[in-house]
């Protein structure tokens, strides 16, 4: 395959991250306006926020809600999520597949794997059993295995792949004794550190969601940042502007508009560059670089080095 054949407007992988309530789930779900969308929902009992929000958009909102299918996952059925991704990798007819969120997914996987005994048999969780209450090395391995397999399989899906994350504050301890150093860090997962380092590299687009107050209109603005702000990492491979203002707008439509502007700017630059080359070529004297024509009389003469002339 040639890099020149890459379609930047085709199916894209997104990681939408930010605090709870900043609009990540709604932004991801807005892709349903483009076609059938599946949400693997880990965060709460059910995504009631979808109904409340999208009803504001009339016919568009109804179309989005009609296009969304979802299943709720947690510590009781974390393995079913992986089975769903495996099935989709073999036959996916969705426009977008959303995992909401990796943060609660890691918690659910660890809880699910805690329900197995040493022989791999699923048993009921018991509060008096410390081996089930406190995650062991095996639980962390399950977390890494399921997340890594899900990410790997998601890359094969012929649709938009969107994962959300809720950065959580955590503490990092380095060294020991008098040289011990304790620092505050931010992680997008609830348990192991390996998954937190693995996830971002799997996505070409990472947007960090923020809020700000517009005191002139007394309204709250919802922003998707495409570039890093301090410790809040973000990136875009599509050349999008630093901010996407999604206040009272569907994220998918804002994203498409920004992408169209980038494509238009690139097309205009290509036309300008082509015009410059054309002007340069039209101003070139085709005889300028040609040597002087050698006449027969010059050939008959001999060069006198002392005089610097033909005689």
C-alpha positions as CSV (number, residue, x, y, z in Angstrom):
1,X,0.0,0.0,0.0
2,X,1.1,3.5,-0.8
3,X,0.9,6.3,1.8
4,X,-0.5,8.6,-0.9
5,X,-3.6,6.4,-1.1
6,X,-4.5,6.9,2.6
7,X,-8.0,8.4,3.0
8,X,-7.9,10.7,6.0
9,X,-11.6,11.2,5.8
10,X,-12.3,7.5,6.2
11,X,-12.8,5.5,9.4
12,X,-10.8,7.1,12.2
13,X,-9.8,6.0,15.7
14,X,-10.6,8.5,18.6
15,X,-9.8,8.6,22.3
16,X,-12.1,11.2,23.9
17,X,-10.9,12.1,27.4
18,X,-11.8,14.5,30.2
19,X,-13.6,14.8,33.5
20,X,-17.1,13.3,34.1
21,X,-19.9,15.4,32.7
22,X,-17.9,17.2,30.1
23,X,-19.7,15.7,27.1
24,X,-17.5,12.8,25.9
25,X,-20.3,10.2,25.7
26,X,-22.5,12.7,23.9
27,X,-19.8,13.6,21.5
28,X,-19.1,10.0,20.7
29,X,-22.8,9.2,20.3
30,X,-23.3,12.0,17.8
31,X,-21.6,9.9,15.2
32,X,-24.8,8.0,15.0
33,X,-26.2,10.7,12.7
34,X,-23.9,9.1,10.1
35,X,-25.3,5.6,10.6
36,X,-25.9,2.6,13.0
37,X,-23.7,2.9,16.1
38,X,-22.9,0.5,18.9
39,X,-22.1,1.6,22.4
40,X,-20.4,-0.7,24.9
41,X,-21.4,1.1,28.0
42,X,-19.4,0.6,31.2
43,X,-19.9,3.8,33.1
44,X,-23.4,3.7,34.7
45,X,-26.6,1.6,34.9
46,X,-27.7,2.9,31.5
47,X,-26.9,5.9,29.3
48,X,-29.9,8.0,30.2
49,X,-28.0,11.2,29.2
50,X,-28.4,10.3,25.6
51,X,-32.2,10.8,25.6
52,X,-32.1,14.0,27.6
53,X,-29.4,15.6,25.4
54,X,-30.4,14.5,21.9
55,X,-34.1,15.4,22.2
56,X,-32.9,19.0,22.0
57,X,-32.0,18.5,18.3
58,X,-35.4,17.5,17.0
59,X,-35.4,15.3,14.0
60,X,-31.6,15.0,14.1
61,X,-31.7,13.9,17.7
62,X,-34.4,11.3,17.0
63,X,-32.3,9.9,14.1
64,X,-29.3,9.6,16.4
65,X,-31.3,7.8,19.1
66,X,-32.9,5.4,16.6
67,X,-29.4,4.5,15.2
68,X,-27.9,3.7,18.6
69,X,-27.7,0.2,20.0
70,X,-26.0,-0.4,23.4
71,X,-25.2,-3.1,25.9
72,X,-24.2,-2.5,29.6
73,X,-21.0,-4.2,30.8
74,X,-19.4,-4.5,34.2
75,X,-17.9,-6.9,36.7
76,X,-20.7,-9.4,36.0
77,X,-20.1,-9.8,32.3
78,X,-16.7,-8.3,31.3
79,X,-15.9,-11.3,29.2
80,X,-19.0,-10.7,27.0
81,X,-17.5,-7.4,25.9
82,X,-14.5,-9.2,24.4
83,X,-16.7,-11.7,22.7
84,X,-18.7,-8.8,21.2
85,X,-15.5,-7.2,19.8
86,X,-14.4,-10.6,18.4
87,X,-17.8,-10.9,16.7
88,X,-17.6,-7.4,15.3
89,X,-14.1,-8.1,13.9
90,X,-15.7,-10.8,11.8
91,X,-18.9,-9.0,10.8
92,X,-19.3,-5.3,11.5
93,X,-22.1,-3.3,10.0
94,X,-21.9,-0.3,12.2
95,X,-20.8,3.2,11.3
96,X,-19.1,3.7,14.7
97,X,-18.3,1.4,17.6
98,X,-17.9,3.1,21.0
99,X,-16.4,1.9,24.2
100,X,-17.5,4.1,27.1
101,X,-15.2,4.1,29.1
102,X,-11.8,2.5,29.3
103,X,-11.6,3.8,32.9
104,X,-14.6,1.8,34.2
105,X,-13.8,-1.0,31.8
106,X,-10.5,-1.8,33.6
107,X,-12.4,-1.7,37.0
108,X,-15.0,-4.1,35.6
109,X,-12.5,-6.5,34.2
110,X,-10.6,-6.7,37.5
111,X,-13.8,-7.2,39.4
112,X,-14.9,-9.9,37.0
113,X,-11.6,-11.8,37.2
114,X,-11.7,-11.7,41.0
115,X,-14.7,-14.0,40.9
116,X,-12.6,-17.0,39.8
117,X,-10.8,-19.5,42.1
118,X,-7.3,-20.9,41.6
119,X,-8.7,-23.6,39.3
120,X,-10.4,-21.1,37.1
121,X,-13.9,-21.9,38.3
122,X,-16.3,-18.9,38.7
123,X,-17.4,-18.6,42.3
124,X,-19.5,-16.0,44.2
125,X,-17.7,-13.0,45.6
126,X,-17.4,-13.0,49.4
127,X,-16.5,-10.0,51.5
128,X,-14.7,-12.2,54.0
129,X,-12.3,-13.6,51.4
130,X,-9.3,-11.2,51.2
131,X,-8.1,-13.0,48.0
132,X,-11.2,-11.8,46.2
133,X,-11.3,-8.3,47.7
134,X,-7.7,-7.3,47.0
135,X,-6.7,-7.6,43.4
136,X,-3.8,-10.0,42.7
137,X,-1.3,-10.3,39.9
138,X,-3.7,-12.5,38.0
139,X,-6.4,-9.8,38.0
140,X,-4.0,-7.3,36.6
141,X,-3.0,-9.8,33.9
142,X,-6.7,-10.2,33.0
143,X,-7.0,-6.5,32.7
144,X,-4.0,-6.2,30.4
145,X,-5.1,-9.2,28.3
146,X,-8.7,-8.1,27.6
147,X,-7.8,-4.5,27.0
148,X,-4.9,-5.3,24.6
149,X,-7.0,-7.9,22.7
150,X,-9.9,-5.4,22.4
151,X,-7.6,-2.7,21.1
152,X,-6.0,-5.0,18.6
153,X,-9.3,-6.2,17.3
154,X,-10.7,-2.7,17.1
155,X,-8.1,-1.7,14.6
156,X,-9.6,-4.2,12.2
157,X,-13.1,-2.8,12.3
158,X,-14.2,-1.0,9.1
159,X,-15.8,1.9,11.0
160,X,-15.0,4.7,13.3
161,X,-13.6,3.4,16.6
162,X,-14.2,5.6,19.6
163,X,-13.1,5.1,23.2
164,X,-13.7,7.5,26.1
165,X,-11.6,7.9,29.3
166,X,-12.0,9.8,32.6
167,X,-8.5,10.8,33.9
168,X,-8.2,10.0,37.6
169,X,-5.7,11.5,40.1
170,X,-3.3,8.9,41.5
171,X,-0.1,8.8,43.6
172,X,3.3,7.7,42.3
173,X,5.9,6.5,44.8
174,X,9.6,6.2,43.7
175,X,12.6,5.2,45.7
176,X,12.6,4.3,49.4
177,X,13.7,5.6,52.8
178,X,15.1,9.1,52.8
179,X,15.2,9.1,49.0
180,X,11.5,8.3,48.6
181,X,9.7,10.6,46.2
182,X,5.9,10.9,46.2
183,X,4.2,12.7,43.2
184,X,0.7,13.2,41.9
185,X,-0.1,11.7,38.5
186,X,-3.1,11.4,36.2
187,X,-4.2,8.0,34.9
188,X,-7.0,7.1,32.5
189,X,-7.5,3.6,34.2
190,X,-8.5,2.6,37.6
191,X,-5.9,-0.1,38.3
192,X,-2.7,-1.2,36.5
193,X,-0.2,1.2,34.9
194,X,0.6,-0.9,31.9
195,X,-2.8,-0.4,30.3
196,X,-2.7,3.4,30.9
197,X,0.6,3.6,28.9
198,X,-0.7,1.2,26.2
199,X,-4.0,2.8,25.3
200,X,-3.1,6.3,23.9
201,X,-0.7,4.9,21.3
202,X,-3.6,3.0,19.7
203,X,-5.5,6.2,18.6
204,X,-4.7,8.7,15.8
205,X,-7.0,11.3,17.3
206,X,-6.9,12.1,21.0
207,X,-9.1,15.0,22.2
208,X,-9.3,16.5,25.7
209,X,-12.6,17.9,26.7
210,X,-12.8,21.1,28.8
211,X,-15.3,23.7,29.9
212,X,-15.1,27.5,30.1
213,X,-17.5,30.3,31.0
214,X,-18.5,33.0,28.6
215,X,-19.3,35.9,30.8
216,X,-20.5,38.1,28.0
217,X,-23.4,35.7,27.2
218,X,-23.5,34.0,30.7
219,X,-23.2,30.6,29.1
220,X,-20.9,27.6,29.5
221,X,-18.8,26.6,26.6
222,X,-17.8,23.0,25.8
223,X,-14.5,22.6,24.1
224,X,-12.6,19.7,22.6
225,X,-8.9,20.4,22.6
226,X,-6.8,18.8,19.9
227,X,-3.4,19.8,21.4
228,X,-1.9,19.3,24.8
229,X,-2.6,21.7,27.6
230,X,-0.1,21.1,30.5
231,X,-0.4,17.5,31.6
232,X,-3.6,16.9,29.6
233,X,-2.3,15.3,26.5
234,X,-4.1,15.5,23.2
235,X,-3.2,15.3,19.5
236,X,-4.6,15.4,16.0
237,X,-3.1,13.8,12.8
238,X,-5.6,15.6,10.6
239,X,-4.3,19.2,11.0
240,X,-7.5,20.3,12.9
241,X,-7.6,23.6,14.8
242,X,-6.5,23.7,18.4
243,X,-10.1,24.0,19.6
244,X,-13.4,22.5,18.5
245,X,-16.3,24.5,20.1
246,X,-19.2,22.0,20.5
247,X,-21.4,24.2,22.6
248,X,-25.0,23.3,21.7
249,X,-23.8,21.6,18.6
250,X,-23.3,18.0,17.5
251,X,-19.6,17.0,17.8
252,X,-19.7,14.9,14.7
253,X,-20.9,17.9,12.6
254,X,-18.3,20.2,14.1
255,X,-15.6,17.7,13.4
256,X,-16.7,17.3,9.8
257,X,-16.8,21.1,9.2
258,X,-13.3,21.4,10.7
259,X,-12.0,18.6,8.5
260,X,-13.6,20.2,5.4
261,X,-11.9,23.5,6.1
262,X,-8.5,21.7,6.4
263,X,-9.1,20.0,3.1
264,X,-10.1,23.2,1.4
265,X,-7.0,25.0,2.8
266,X,-4.8,22.2,1.5
267,X,-6.4,22.3,-1.9
268,X,-6.0,26.0,-2.2
269,X,-2.3,25.7,-1.2
270,X,-1.7,23.0,-3.9
271,X,-3.3,25.3,-6.5
272,X,-1.2,28.3,-5.4
273,X,2.0,26.1,-5.6
274,X,1.1,24.8,-9.0
275,X,0.5,28.4,-10.2
276,X,4.0,29.4,-8.9
277,X,5.6,26.6,-10.8
278,X,3.7,27.5,-14.0
279,X,4.8,31.1,-13.7
280,X,8.5,30.2,-13.2
281,X,8.5,27.8,-16.2
282,X,6.8,30.5,-18.4
283,X,9.5,33.1,-17.6
284,X,12.5,30.8,-18.4
285,X,14.5,31.6,-21.5
286,X,14.9,28.3,-23.3
287,X,18.1,29.4,-24.8
288,X,19.6,30.9,-21.7
289,X,21.4,27.7,-20.6
290,X,22.4,26.7,-24.1
291,X,26.1,27.2,-25.2
292,X,26.8,29.6,-28.0
293,X,26.5,28.2,-31.5
294,X,29.9,27.2,-32.9
295,X,30.3,28.3,-36.4
296,X,32.4,26.6,-39.1
297,X,34.8,29.6,-39.1
298,X,35.4,29.1,-35.4
299,X,36.3,25.5,-36.0
300,X,38.8,26.4,-38.7
301,X,40.6,28.8,-36.4
302,X,43.1,27.7,-33.7
303,X,43.1,28.9,-30.1
304,X,46.0,31.2,-29.2
305,X,46.5,30.7,-25.4
306,X,48.8,33.6,-25.0
307,X,46.3,36.0,-26.6
308,X,43.2,34.3,-25.3
309,X,41.6,34.3,-28.8
310,X,41.0,32.3,-31.9
311,X,43.3,33.1,-34.9
